[in-house]
Amino acid sequence: MQSGVMKNINVDNHILQALREDITYEDVTTMAVMKEEKLGEVRLICKESGILAGLDVFKRTFELMGSIKMETKYKDGDAIVKGEQIARLEGDIRVLLSAERTALNYLQRMSGIATFTHELVEELKGTKTRLLDTRKTTPGMRIFEKYAVKVGGGTNHRFNLSDGVLIKDNHIGAAGGITQAIEACKAYAPFVRKIEVEVENLQMVEEALEAGADIIMLDNMDNNTMKEAVCMINGRAETECSGNVNKARLKEIAAIGVDYVSCGALTHSAPILDFSLKHLQAIEE
């Protein structure tokens, strides 16, 4: 069964671009040692424990270079343990060698994000607060990184600038104030779009409420100010905490009662989860 990310029509384009980055015109080393097609097999081994994400993307990377078969008992979202064999791949040895690095890059990056997200989501268990990602993603990797956040148990914020209205400090400055910015967005954006506005103090919270914001982002507030803000809002808008969010702060942020907490580190600072392709050998026909 394909994962959700593979249903996106842009996935192949992104993977092909990554392959072109790694192979300008040929894989010189592989073509030197393997001049003709030969069937082979190789094992995918995880070198760290964590949450698996990107297995279908990993497979598709090989498929875009040639026909392969992959056997696995795992799926995205599964917990995996260091040293386990995750999959067995079979196909033209030249395909297995040439696509190896690109395929592993996707799997390592996505599994790392899913693992890190899972760790942070665990901190929010038993609370109403949901963990959000941001647009702080690697260029060309957003579709994969945001999918990995979902695999890890997180929730996606808007995918891109066309996906939602988020009035930030520079938008407020450009419009001449919070009220003006919200009124302009209400007049321009489709009525189905919620309007979120970023605020930095209690005065801005009050203005955002009076202007009819649907979501109020409490940006870089200390805990006491955030508590006052949530009390002021009192359910009249949804609330999001943003800025200086880390694992150590999550429980205390959730205790304040915000609806969402966004964390850019999910996609810009998650360490990879290491994998290797091992034991490549020819299959004698």
Buried (B, 14 or more C-beta within 10 A) or exposed (E): EEBEBBEEEEBBEBBBEBBEEEBEEEBEEBEEEBEEEEEBBBBBBBEBEBBBBBBBBBBBBBBBBBEBEBEBEBEBBBEBEEEEBBBBBBBBBBBBBBBBBBBBBBBBBBBBBBBBBBBBBEBBEEBEBBBBBBBBBEEEBBBBBBBBBBBBBBBEBBBEEEEBBBBBEEBBEEBEEBBBBBBBBBEEEEEEBBBBBBBBEBEBBBBBBEBBBBBBBBBEBEEEBBBBBBEEBEEBBBBBBBBEBEEEBBBEBBEBBBBBBBBBBBBBEBEBBBBBBEEBEEEEE
